[in-house]
Amino acid sequence: MLGLYQWPLPVLRERFPPGLRIVRDKTASAVPVGRLYTDVYHTVIIAPATSNTVAKCAFGISDTLPTNMLAQAGKLGIPGIVFACDTEPVVVTKAPHDWVTLRPRRIELDNVERLRQLDFCQVVASPAELETALAERLHALSLEWTTPAS
């Protein structure tokens, strides 16, 4: 997905604090998920979360890296922040080549609401909300941004 939006991994790595780990889902998720049990991660962030990922998380299906990370984090009491895509009746979003208007179905909106009910899961609906949630989480951990956006 990152490639479609012209976000190369090296550029993302430059924007985040040292030690932040960006994991690409290309194999079984056991290794990254297992690190949750070693106090390596203090927060799990899924951004963006497709309607498929939101639905799986909302119903406890953990068969991909993001869904498995959120499920295991919740079981361990590690906070998760999910940037859900389909959060409003009308969503204007950037597609790879243009802006598009989407009208999420009732089922997608219901899945977002169900996701909001999960323990240790915060749902955000915009990049600004994501940035605020991340800043609040870092503050709670006595950490701070080390990027140009700080």
C-alpha positions in Angstrom: 0.0 0.0 0.0 2.8 2.4 0.8 4.2 2.2 -2.7 0.8 3.2 -4.2 0.9 6.4 -2.3 4.6 7.0 -3.0 5.7 6.6 0.6 9.0 4.7 0.4 10.0 2.9 3.5 13.3 4.9 3.9 11.3 8.2 3.9 9.0 6.8 6.6 11.9 5.7 8.7 13.4 9.2 8.6 10.2 10.7 10.0 9.9 8.6 13.1 11.9 8.3 16.3 15.0 6.1 16.5 14.1 2.6 17.5 10.7 2.8 16.0 10.1 -0.4 14.1 8.1 -0.5 10.9 7.1 -4.1 10.1 6.1 -5.2 6.6 3.5 -8.0 6.4 5.0 -10.4 3.9 5.3 -13.7 5.9 3.8 -15.3 8.9 3.2 -12.8 11.7 4.5 -15.0 14.6 7.9 -13.2 14.9 6.7 -9.6 15.2 3.7 -10.7 17.4 6.0 -12.7 19.7 8.0 -9.5 20.4 4.9 -8.2 22.2 5.7 -10.7 25.0 9.2 -9.3 25.5 8.3 -5.7 26.4 9.7 -4.4 23.2 6.5 -2.5 22.2 4.5 -0.1 24.3 1.9 0.7 21.6 0.5 -1.0 18.5 -0.5 1.3 15.7 -2.4 0.2 12.6 -2.5 3.1 10.1 -4.3 3.0 7.9 -6.7 0.2 8.7 -8.8 -1.0 5.8 -12.4 -1.9 6.3 -11.3 -5.5 6.0 -8.8 -5.1 8.9 -11.4 -3.2 11.0 -14.0 -5.9 10.5 -11.5 -8.7 11.4 -10.3 -6.8 14.5 -13.9 -5.9 15.6 -14.9 -9.6 15.5 -11.7 -11.0 17.0 -10.3 -12.6 13.8 -6.5 -12.4 14.0 -5.1 -14.0 10.9 -2.9 -11.2 9.5 0.0 -9.2 11.0 -2.1 -6.2 11.9 -5.1 -8.1 13.3 -2.9 -10.5 15.2 -0.8 -7.6 16.7 -3.9 -5.8 17.9 -5.5 -8.9 19.4 -2.3 -10.0 21.2 -1.6 -6.4 22.4 -5.1 -6.2 23.8 -4.7 -9.4 25.7 -1.5 -8.0 27.2 -3.0 -4.6 28.0 -0.8 -2.9 25.5 -2.7 0.1 23.9 -3.5 0.0 20.3 -4.3 2.9 18.0 -6.3 2.2 14.8 -6.7 4.7 12.1 -9.9 3.4 10.6 -10.7 4.5 7.0 -14.5 4.2 6.9 -15.7 6.3 9.9 -18.2 8.7 8.5 -21.3 8.3 6.2 -19.3 10.2 3.5 -15.5 10.0 3.3 -13.4 12.0 0.8 -10.1 10.3 0.5 -6.9 10.4 -1.6 -6.7 7.5 -4.0 -3.4 6.8 -5.8 -4.2 9.2 -8.6 -7.1 11.4 -7.5 -9.5 12.3 -4.7 -12.6 10.1 -4.4 -15.8 10.2 -2.5 -16.8 7.0 -0.6 -20.0 6.2 1.1 -19.3 3.4 3.6 -22.1 1.0 4.1 -23.8 0.5 7.4 -21.8 -2.7 8.1 -18.5 -0.8 7.8 -19.7 2.0 10.1 -21.0 -0.6 12.6 -17.7 -2.4 12.5 -15.9 0.8 13.4 -18.3 1.3 16.4 -17.7 -2.3 17.4 -13.9 -1.8 17.2 -14.3 1.3 19.5 -15.7 -1.0 22.2 -12.5 -3.2 22.4 -10.4 -2.9 25.5 -7.1 -1.2 24.9 -8.1 0.0 21.5 -8.4 3.7 20.4 -9.9 4.4 17.0 -9.0 7.6 15.2 -10.7 8.9 12.1 -8.2 11.4 10.5 -4.5 12.0 10.2 -4.9 14.9 12.7 -6.6 12.6 15.2 -3.8 10.1 14.7 -1.1 12.6 15.4 -2.9 13.8 18.5 -3.3 10.2 19.8 0.3 9.5 19.1 1.4 12.7 20.9 -0.8 11.9 23.9 0.6 8.3 24.0 4.2 9.6 23.9 3.4 12.2 26.6 1.9 9.4 28.8 5.2 7.5 28.4 7.3 10.6 29.0 8.6 10.4 25.4 8.6 13.0 22.7 8.6 13.4 19.0 12.1 13.6 17.4 10.8 14.5 13.9 10.6 17.8 12.1 6.9 17.9 12.8 7.4 18.2 16.5 
